[in-house]
Amino acid sequence: MVDTTGFRNAMALLGGAVSVITTDGAAGRFGFTASAVCSVTDQPPTLLVCMNRSSYSNVHFKSNGVLCVNVLSADHQGTSGVFANRELTMEQRFGTARWQVLESGAPVLDEALVSFDCRIAQAHEVGSHTIFYCEILDLKMGASQEGLVYFNRAYHRLSSNA
């Protein structure tokens, strides 16, 4: 079996889009930064989101049963940092940007590259994380043509004009 440090070092070389994952409902409004998001199937349109089980927000996402994957544009590196900062309250985090809602009621970042508004269809516990399988109810495409990725422990811009 590979040791944790070796695994983390290797995974740092697997670049991923940076997203802010949000929820709202009876359990309250919460959000966190993630790069562990990927497509599962297009029939029905479904993606998955991984979240640490020890996260304070984990139980609230499960209780609300909805989430929005807000894929960040290259200009949102600061937003990524805000939603990764455990010292900020949720009110402070959400106060740094403009939001709207779609069908699920989860916060949708106004200027996201794309936002996937979802219902959590299933959740599985695997090791230290919960894997949320999310059926996409609606989506909103942004105007930006530059994405934000995290690779080798640093942020990088991607442009469609390459």
SULLINSUL-V565189 format. One record per pair of residues at least 24 apart in sequence whose ideal C-beta (glycine too) atoms are under 6 Angstrom apart, sorted by sequence separation. I is the first residue (numbers start at 1). J is the second residue. If there is no record, write none. Layout:
# SULLINSUL-V565189
[[I/J] [I/J]]
This chain:
# SULLINSUL-V565189
[[32/57] [115/140] [30/57] [114/141] [21/49] [113/142] [30/60] [112/142] [111/142] [113/144] [28/60] [37/69] [108/140] [27/60] [104/137] [103/137] [113/147] [103/138] [27/63] [102/138] [27/64] [23/61] [66/104] [68/106] [25/64] [67/106] [70/109] [66/106] [68/108] [73/113] [23/64] [71/112] [70/112] [71/113] [23/66] [71/114] [23/67] [70/115] [21/67] [22/68] [33/80] [68/115] [69/116] [21/69] [68/117] [19/69] [20/70] [33/83] [19/70] [32/83] [33/84] [67/118] [19/71] [31/83] [66/119] [17/71] [18/72] [65/120] [30/90] [29/90] [18/80] [31/93] [20/83] [73/144] [58/130] [74/146] [76/148] [73/146] [74/148] [53/128] [53/129] [72/148] [52/129] [53/130] [77/155] [50/129] [51/130] [24/105] [50/131] [24/106] [23/106] [24/107] [48/131] [49/132] [74/157] [22/106] [22/107] [48/133] [47/134] [46/135] [44/135] [45/136] [35/150] [18/148] [17/149] [18/150] [15/149] [16/150] [15/151] [12/152] [12/153]]
